[in-house]
Amino acid sequence: MPPCTHRVARMTAERLADTTPPELRDAVTRDKWLQEHPGLLTQGDGLAWKGDKLYVPEDLRQHILRRCHDPKQAGHFGFLITLHYIRRQFWWPRMKPDVEAYVRNCHVYATAKPQVGKPMGLLQKVADPSQPWEGIVMDFIVELPPS
């Protein structure tokens, strides 16, 4: 590796150490999974890593899910896209079911997601009235192009 690469890596690690929120370091030190599986992840500067992915302690997983799925910039994407975005930077055991459950329970995504499959049922015929003005039916036609 060229010397400049080592320098950049060292500067990045120093910057990360300076900007890491204390609650992340605290969550890493008290995380049960890390205590039960010592040595599986690389640890340093109060953080845990799996390769180049930051380990997310259980206390902070909902925060990461919210930050990667809920903002308007994130777009409330579906399960696979949200999982892809999170996997780019983070790792935790059983990440896939956690992301799937979070997206499945997202009200905004559930109401805005594209419909897949057959459309809802066809219009049903209104019963014929037995006398005049027994029922009134109206059709609304909107957003027609100008004629």
VOMI-673359 format. One record per residue (C-alpha): y, x negated, z negated; residue in three letters. Coordinates in steps of 0.05 Angstrom, whole numbers, padded with zeros to 5 digits, always signed. Each point is the difference from the previous one (the first is absolute). Example, Ala and Ser with C-alpha at 12.3 -4.5 7.8 and 13.67 -1.06 7.14 Angstrom:
% VOMI-673359
-00090-00246-00156ALA/+00069-00027+00013SER/
//
This chain:
% VOMI-673359
+00000+00000+00000MET/+00069-00028+00017PRO/+00044-00020-00059PRO/+00050+00055+00016CYS/-00055+00053-00007THR/-00015-00025-00071HIS/+00074+00003-00016ARG/+00007+00071+00027VAL/-00062+00021-00039ALA/+00027-00031-00064ARG/+00068+00032+00009MET/-00032+00068+00013THR/-00043-00006-00062ALA/+00061-00020-00041GLU/+00041+00058+00027ARG/-00057+00048-00014LEU/-00006-00026-00071ALA/+00075+00010-00011ASP/+00001+00071+00029THR/-00064+00028-00028THR/+00016+00058-00046PRO/-00024-00012-00072PRO/-00037+00067+00001GLU/-00045-00027+00056LEU/-00017-00062-00040ARG/-00013+00042-00063ASP/-00044+00049+00039ALA/-00040-00059+00028VAL/-00012-00030-00069THR/-00025+00065-00030ARG/-00039+00026+00061ASP/-00072+00018-00020LYS/-00031-00014+00068TRP/+00027-00071+00001LEU/-00026-00011-00071GLN/-00069+00025+00020GLU/-00003-00042+00064HIS/+00030-00068-00017PRO/-00001-00051+00055GLY/-00005+00050+00058LEU/+00073-00006+00017LEU/+00048-00059+00003THR/+00049+00003-00057GLN/+00066-00036-00008GLY/+00071+00013-00021ASP/-00024+00061-00038GLY/-00025+00033+00064LEU/-00069+00010+00030ALA/-00017-00009+00074TRP/-00059+00015+00045LYS/+00014-00047+00058GLY/+00071+00015+00021ASP/+00000+00071-00029LYS/+00033+00014-00067LEU/-00046+00034-00050TYR/+00029+00065-00026VAL/-00018+00017-00072PRO/-00022+00071-00014GLU/+00065+00016-00037ASP/+00041-00012+00064LEU/-00045+00029+00055ARG/+00034+00068+00001GLN/+00067-00036+00007HIS/-00025-00038+00061ILE/-00030+00063+00030LEU/+00067+00036-00009ARG/+00039-00058+00029ARG/-00045-00006+00062CYS/-00011+00074+00015HIS/+00058+00042-00027ASP/+00066-00030+00026PRO/+00031+00031+00062LYS/-00008-00067+00035GLN/-00075+00002-00014ALA/-00004+00068+00031GLY/-00054+00030-00045HIS/-00053-00026+00049PHE/-00073+00017-00006GLY/-00053-00035-00039PHE/-00018-00055+00051LEU/+00071-00022+00015ILE/+00019+00000-00074THR/-00062-00040-00016LEU/+00017-00050+00056HIS/+00071-00010-00027TYR/-00024-00011-00071ILE/-00057-00047+00020ARG/+00050-00045+00035ARG/+00028-00025-00066GLN/-00041+00027-00058PHE/-00072+00004-00025TRP/-00036+00036-00056TRP/-00072+00023-00008PRO/-00016+00069+00029ARG/+00067+00001+00036MET/-00026+00045+00057LYS/-00019+00061-00044PRO/+00065-00008-00040ASP/+00043+00003+00064VAL/-00042+00057+00028GLU/+00009+00042-00063ALA/+00074-00014-00003TYR/+00012+00020+00072VAL/-00045+00061-00007ARG/+00042+00024-00059ASN/+00067-00013+00033CYS/+00034+00067+00011HIS/+00049-00026+00053VAL/-00056-00030+00041TYR/-00042+00063-00007ALA/+00056+00045+00027THR/+00024-00047+00055ALA/-00065-00031+00026LYS/-00018+00017+00072PRO/-00051+00055+00008GLN/-00068-00022+00026VAL/-00050+00047+00030GLY/+00005+00071+00025LYS/+00065+00038-00012PRO/+00004+00055-00052MET/-00026+00069+00020GLY/+00029+00042+00056LEU/+00050+00055-00012LEU/-00031+00064-00023GLN/+00017+00068+00029LYS/+00043+00043-00044VAL/-00030+00068-00015ALA/+00029+00058+00040ASP/+00047+00043-00041PRO/-00019+00072-00012SER/+00072+00024+00002GLN/+00067-00027+00026PRO/+00034-00054-00042TRP/-00061-00010-00043GLU/+00004-00074+00014GLY/+00048-00047+00034ILE/-00022-00065+00033VAL/+00046-00054+00024MET/-00013-00064+00040ASP/+00047-00059-00009PHE/+00006-00046+00061ILE/+00041-00061-00017VAL/+00021-00065+00032GLU/-00002+00025+00072LEU/+00032-00045+00052PRO/+00067+00025+00027PRO/-00009+00042+00063SER/
//
